[in-house]
Amino acid sequence: MIMNVKYRKLSESIYGTGYVWMLEKQFEYYHNHKHHCISVSNATLGIWASLSVLGLNEGDKVIVAPFSFGGTIAGVIQINPTIIFGDFDRISLSLSPESVRELLQKYSGVKAVIDVDFLGLPSRSKEISEICREHNVMYILDCANSFGTLNSGYPSGYFADISIYSLNSQKNLKGGEGGLICTRHKDIYKEIVMTYLHPDRQRKEYPVNNGLNQFSLNLRIHPLAAYMACKNFNKVLKKIDQKQRKILKNFPFLKAYYGDSIPNFNYILVNKKKVEIIQSSRDIEYLQFDLTGYYLPGDPKLLTTDVNIISHVEQRALQNLQILHIV
Ligand SMILES: Cc1ncc(COP(=O)(O)O)c(C=O)c1O
């Protein structure tokens, strides 16, 4: 595959042209051209960069999903707002819209809601994005695992103000390393380009001499990562589509269960004893588990006084999930 690389296109990566440009355009196409997309070195930094351009000050609050890989909030911790853990939705296992609404009514000074498509399961992002809009709060969705996931018939990041994808070696769309920041807002796109990308790219996109940021942190993607992801983009989407069709055909009850929000089936949560896919939160209680590496709101390091802790029984139940990796 590497034999097909066009070296000129690789060497253009600093300017955001060549394969980098192609990859970003593919992600824009994936989001129905409603988002502006920027490739970065990984999703963790992508989440941090997205949050940092929102201009959070001390005392500002963010609401975050209660379960995820630590990378969802690693950047949040760097910025150091007050973290409020929302309650989880029993189907998506990410934030419940009801709890987001309740917390936004209860607390002032919330600047962002950070949700995740947990293990590639579709979050309740359509409803949550509407609630956030009502409260004038940014909705950021960690889509690290959810390339190919459909949310109300749209690609998973579609409803978010900012969505972040990962291209690491464990993800569907692999670049070896890398990530994409996708945003509906052209001003946020510009801010990220000017703050975090190479001055040559800044100049290329916004051709002014004054106002260039020579001190950007250069979060750009490696051009070979962009190349790999770019070349595999359509193939991977097709493969996920086939997998979704096959699984829905073999487990017809899932059609009614998921509706038009369909996971990419990177992972399936199964009841180990019965070897069945879980259908409802009631089943969770009977499951075997391993959530190693994922944070739970009970971790004292992550707690603030504002933490909304889910009940002990629910925590125990979630620890009983078996995650079957089926990629
Ligand atoms: C939910 C979630 N968020 C963020 C990340 C971080 O992605 P990256 O490795 O690209 O920084 C991961 C990676 O596994 C993840 O699973």
The ligand as an SDF file (V2000), in Angstrom:
LIG
                    3D

 16 16  0  0  0  0  0  0  0  0999 V2000
  -13.5440    7.2320   24.3080 C   0  0  0  0  0  0  0  0  0  0  0  0
  -12.1560    7.6270   23.9410 C   0  0  0  0  0  0  0  0  0  0  0  0
  -11.8040    8.9300   23.9720 N   0  0  0  0  0  0  0  0  0  0  0  0
  -10.5810    9.3410   23.6330 C   0  0  0  0  0  0  0  0  0  0  0  0
   -9.6220    8.4340   23.2450 C   0  0  0  0  0  0  0  0  0  0  0  0
   -8.2620    8.9470   22.9080 C   0  0  0  0  0  0  0  0  0  0  0  0
   -7.9340    8.7570   21.5610 O   0  0  0  0  0  0  0  0  0  0  0  0
   -6.4310    8.9680   21.0740 P   0  0  0  0  0  0  0  0  0  0  0  0
   -5.7040    7.7000   21.3440 O   0  0  0  0  0  0  0  0  0  0  0  0
   -6.5460    9.2510   19.6070 O   0  0  0  0  0  0  0  0  0  0  0  0
   -5.8790   10.1160   21.8290 O   0  0  0  0  0  0  0  0  0  0  0  0
   -9.9180    7.0770   23.1810 C   0  0  0  0  0  0  0  0  0  0  0  0
   -8.8910    6.1240   22.7710 C   0  0  0  0  0  0  0  0  0  0  0  0
   -8.9100    4.9570   22.9460 O   0  0  0  0  0  0  0  0  0  0  0  0
  -11.2210    6.6480   23.5500 C   0  0  0  0  0  0  0  0  0  0  0  0
  -11.5640    5.3710   23.5290 O   0  0  0  0  0  0  0  0  0  0  0  0
  1  2  1  0
  2  3  1  0
  2 15  2  0
  3  4  2  0
  4  5  1  0
  5  6  1  0
  5 12  2  0
  6  7  1  0
  7  8  1  0
  8  9  2  0
  8 10  1  0
  8 11  1  0
 12 13  1  0
 12 15  1  0
 13 14  2  0
 15 16  1  0
M  END
$$$$
